[in-house]
Amino acid sequence: MVFDLVIVGAGPAGAAAALTARRMAPDATVAVVERATFPRDKPCGDALSPDAVAELGRLGVPHVVDGAPPVTRLRLRSPSGREVAAAPPAAGYVIPRRVFDARLAAAAHAAVPVWTTAAVRSVDVLADGVRLRTSVGDVRARVAIGADGANSRLRRAAVGAPAPRHTGVAIRGYAPAPDGPAEMLLMWERAAGLAYGWSFPIDDDRCNVGYGVFAGAAPVRRAELERRMGALLPHGTGATDVRGHRLPLSDGGMHPGRGRILLAGDAASLVNPITGEGIFYALLSGRLAAQAAVRAPAAPVPGYRALLRAALGAHVRSTRWLARLAGTGPVLDHLVHAAARSPATSDLLADLAFGKGALTPVTMRTIAGGLWQSARATRATPWAPRS
């Protein structure tokens, strides 16, 4: 049998693709190939931004956040210790991926009953489709969506592996929640390149803590990542269930796939290069990939590329530009300082970090003015980093 669509991976990107394909083309033959059984863990910050929550609504599965307390506070801290508190336009959530992914996969499985638990061993690109050689046999598809993560086999078959200079690494663990109101805390520091840490509240008792280094930094051993996390987040010292993961960071371009292979989520290098956020991009790109596959199965890549560019093109260019500047000087220090003085700049910074915000000529002039004022203030009264 040749399926109209085969989706490899049932994480957020794959589940979004499955739900969208079934809704748009209920008579199409769709299958999911996923090597894991759910529930399963996935190293991640576990945070769902307001934009990610909105995507769940578009997919018809808003219930996956049921039972999780909403988080309405966000705090950003620059490498020098400057801080800005922001109130997102809607609540975010922090749900362990073991729970979140299992709920999404269950909804996708209900919509797409043809579900194969197998690992993809190799991928053959054919003139009229794709053949997947899996651990339980071959699967043929007219179109395949690679939602198989940072080590995607479909990515390597379609466009090649991500460049090392655009690949970061991070660790994640769980620790007792710190005192004070629940808030998403994201901070940056410079340690052989730009690095970042986070603390996201799951409930009154636990939080997700982590530390990562972005592309371009020297290789860092896990023990050193744990040491730095403990220094940056004292309440994270002794965190349990610490696991590491690769970050295929956005390089400012689009990698929609080739031929009849479409790529979504981490497989498409859709990870924010200044925060490491990827769940929102995974949900959005999975939905758009399925739309393109259903609308033009003979040539789905051009349509998918157009959809991605319209939804995220300006955003990924903006975050890559900001990441380059942040890695070369005190830009983040001045930007956070400017955000603390301007609600508009604060909202833009939060949207660049966790949403799909983009820099425009107007916002760039606003930011440039704020950076100039911050630089002047710093020269007049230098601030010291937090201890």
MOTAJO-V513583 format. One record per backbone hydrogen bond with DSSP energy under -0.5 kcal/mol. CO is the residue of the C=O (numbers start at 1). NH is the residue of the N-H. Records with the same first field share a line. If there is no record, write none. Layout:
# MOTAJO-V513583
CO->NH  NH
This chain:
# MOTAJO-V513583
1->3  140
3->142
4->143
5->31
6->8  145
7->9  33
8->147
11->15
12->16
13->17
14->18
15->19
16->20
17->21
18->22
19->23
20->24
21->25
25->28
28->30
29->4  5
31->7
32->34  116
33->9
34->118
46->95
47->49
48->93
49->53
50->54
51->55
52->56
53->57
54->58
55->59
56->60  61
57->60
61->64
62->65
63->66
65->68
70->72
71->92
73->184
74->86
75->186
76->84
77->188
78->81
82->78
84->76
86->74  88
92->71
93->48
96->99  100
97->101  102
99->103
100->104
101->105
102->106
103->107
104->108
105->109
106->110
107->111
108->112
111->113
113->115
114->32
115->117
116->34  118
119->121  135
122->133
123->125
124->126  131
126->129
129->126
130->132  141
131->124  133
132->134  139
133->121  122
134->137
137->134
139->132
140->3
141->130
143->6
144->146  262
145->8  147
146->264
149->152
152->156
153->157
154->158
155->159  160
163->166
164->167
166->249
168->247
169->213
170->245
171->211
172->243
173->209
174->240
175->207
183->185
184->75  186
185->199
186->77
187->197
189->191  195
192->218
193->191
194->214
195->189
196->212
197->187
198->210
199->185
200->208
202->69
205->177
206->202  203
207->175  209
208->200
209->173
210->198
211->171
212->196
213->169
214->217
221->225
222->226
223->227
224->228
225->229
226->230
227->231
228->232
229->233
233->236
234->237
236->239
240->174
243->172
245->170
246->248
247->168  249
256->263
258->261
259->301
260->144  262
261->258
262->146
264->267
265->268  270
266->269
269->271
271->250
272->276
277->272
278->282
279->283
280->284
281->285
282->286
283->287
284->288
285->289
286->290
287->291
288->292
289->293
290->294
291->295
292->296
296->299
299->303
300->304
301->305
302->306
303->307
304->308
305->309
306->310
307->311
308->312  313
309->313  314
312->316
313->317
314->318
315->319
316->320
317->321
318->322
319->323
320->324
321->325
322->326
323->327
325->328  329
329->332
330->334
331->335
332->336
333->337
334->338
335->339
336->340
337->341
338->341  342
342->346
343->347
344->348
345->349
346->350
347->351
348->352
349->353
350->354
351->355  357
360->364
361->365
362->366
363->367
364->368
365->369
366->370
367->371
368->372
369->373
370->374
371->375
372->376
373->377
374->378
375->379
376->380
377->381
